[in-house]
Every structure is written in structure tokens, then in C-alpha cells.
Amino acid sequence: MKQANKITIRAFTPPEEDREENKKTILELAGYTEQEIEKEKIKYEEKNAKGFQERNIKIHTIELEKDRHCNKFLEKITNKLTEEDKNTLISQTNRLDDNMNFYIRLDKEKLNQGTYEVTETGECYHIKISVAAFPKRKDVAHKKIKEIIKKHHKP
């Protein structure tokens, strides 16, 4: 069953952070090695940008578009999140925009150490899930998000 049309994972790496560590973590978060990214033809890119005070920022982005890639990611993340974080995601309707995109932020420092934790801060890995909702309405998309999370949810 189609759960997401596309999933985008992004990390902003300022000069004082370890760029290779963030690259390794974003690949692990997506569930693929560098070789698998190429073999599976998954979009991965690194861009340079200017941040505050003209700091050089590296932007790592992965886009998952095939159903099997999206489903693998959704299963992985819902298995790794705590029950408290799952409850937070289910209860917060403001994470879903009018285009049926559902947003999650995972704490960067903790994820680099292997712990999945939802955060509201900017020091994070940004996840945007384009929910496969039909008809394309917020109530339908929110119900789909609940179903995805509850698949691996212990009440």
C-alpha cells in the first residue's frame, strides 16, 4: 500500500560540525549506504550555501521516491522512535501542511549517536513526508499518518 509519494531528508552542516559524520548519519537515517544510494538511483546531493554571518553551510539532501524506499524508511523510523515521540507526532496536527506534507525534526546530536528523538529545535535532521492521501484532504492525510505510526505503536 502506498504510504508516501516522496520523502525528503535534509541536514544543514555548519563549519564547526563534522560534515562526514552528518553525511554518514543521513545515509543511515535513509537506510542506505553510499553504494546502495548509487545502485538504487536514490537522489542524494550536497550543496554549499551561505548561512548567518556568511558562514559556509553544507546541505545534505536525500529524496526517496520509490514505494519500497519510502516504506523501508517509514518502518525504520517508526520502529526507532519512542512511544512518547510517536504520541507527540500523532497528536500534533500542525505538522501537516495544506499540501499534505508531514514534517518531523530529529535531534541532530542524538541521532549522530544513534538515538532517534523528535525535537522542535533547529539543530536537527529535517524530514518531509509527502503523504499519499486520497482524496487529497488534511483529515485523510492525518488519518494515514496515524496508521503509519500506529503500525509500530504500543499504546
C-alpha positions in Angstrom: 0.0 0.0 0.0 1.3 3.4 -1.0 2.0 5.5 2.2 4.1 8.3 0.8 4.7 9.9 -2.6 8.1 11.2 -1.6 10.3 11.6 1.5 13.0 14.3 1.7 15.6 14.2 4.4 17.8 17.2 4.9 20.6 18.3 7.2 22.4 21.6 7.4 26.0 21.3 8.5 27.8 24.4 9.6 31.7 24.6 9.5 32.1 23.6 13.2 30.3 20.3 12.7 31.7 17.1 11.3 30.4 17.0 7.7 31.4 13.4 7.2 29.6 12.4 10.4 26.4 14.2 9.3 26.6 12.6 5.8 27.1 9.1 7.4 24.1 9.8 9.7 21.7 11.0 6.9 22.6 7.9 4.8 21.9 5.6 7.8 18.7 7.5 8.6 17.5 6.9 5.0 18.5 3.2 5.4 21.2 3.0 2.7 24.9 3.0 2.2 26.7 5.3 -0.3 27.0 2.4 -2.7 23.3 1.4 -2.3 22.3 5.1 -3.0 24.0 4.9 -6.3 22.8 1.4 -7.1 19.2 2.2 -6.2 19.3 5.5 -8.1 18.3 7.5 -5.0 18.7 11.2 -5.2 21.5 12.4 -2.9 23.2 15.7 -3.1 25.4 18.1 -1.2 25.2 21.8 -1.8 27.1 24.7 -0.4 25.2 27.7 0.9 25.9 30.8 2.9 24.4 30.9 6.4 24.3 33.6 9.0 27.4 35.8 9.1 28.5 34.4 5.8 29.3 31.0 7.2 29.7 28.2 4.7 27.0 25.7 5.3 26.8 22.2 3.6 23.3 21.0 2.9 22.9 17.2 2.6 19.6 16.1 0.9 18.2 12.6 0.2 15.0 12.1 -1.7 13.2 8.8 -1.5 10.6 8.4 -4.3 10.0 4.7 -4.9 7.4 3.0 -2.7 9.9 0.4 -1.4 12.3 3.1 -0.4 9.6 5.2 1.3 8.1 2.2 3.1 11.5 1.0 4.3 12.2 4.4 5.8 8.8 4.7 7.4 9.1 1.3 9.0 12.6 2.1 10.3 11.7 5.4 11.8 8.6 4.2 13.5 10.5 1.3 15.0 13.2 3.6 16.3 11.0 6.4 17.9 10.0 6.2 21.5 6.3 5.7 22.3 6.3 9.3 23.7 7.6 10.7 20.4 5.0 8.6 18.5 2.2 10.0 20.7 3.6 13.6 20.1 3.6 13.1 16.3 0.1 11.6 16.3 -1.3 14.4 18.5 0.2 17.4 16.7 -1.9 18.3 13.7 0.3 21.4 12.9 3.0 19.1 11.5 0.8 18.6 8.4 0.6 21.4 5.8 -2.1 22.2 3.2 -0.1 20.2 0.5 -0.3 17.0 2.7 3.4 17.3 3.7 4.1 15.9 7.2 7.2 17.3 9.0 9.4 15.7 11.6 12.6 17.0 13.1 15.1 14.6 14.7 17.7 15.9 17.2 21.0 16.1 15.3 23.4 15.4 18.2 21.4 12.5 19.5 20.8 11.0 16.1 24.5 11.2 15.3 24.9 8.9 18.4 22.1 6.5 17.2 19.2 7.8 19.3 16.0 8.9 17.5 14.4 11.8 19.3 11.8 14.3 18.0 12.8 17.9 18.6 11.5 21.4 17.9 14.9 23.0 17.7 16.8 23.9 14.5 19.8 21.6 15.3 18.1 18.7 13.6 17.6 16.4 10.6 14.6 17.7 8.7 12.2 15.1 7.3 9.4 16.0 5.0 6.9 13.2 4.1 4.6 13.8 1.2 1.6 11.7 2.4 -0.2 9.6 -0.2 -3.7 10.7 0.8 -6.7 10.2 -1.4 -8.8 12.2 -1.6 -6.1 14.9 -1.0 -7.5 16.3 2.2 -5.9 17.0 5.6 -8.2 14.7 7.5 -7.4 11.8 5.2 -3.6 12.6 5.4 -3.7 12.8 9.2 -5.5 9.5 9.4 -2.8 7.9 7.1 0.0 9.3 9.3 -1.8 7.8 12.4 -2.0 4.5 10.6 1.7 4.5 9.7 2.8 5.4 13.2 0.4 3.0 14.9 1.6 0.1 12.9 4.6 0.1 15.2 2.9 1.8 18.2 2.5 0.3 21.7 -0.4 2.2 23.4 
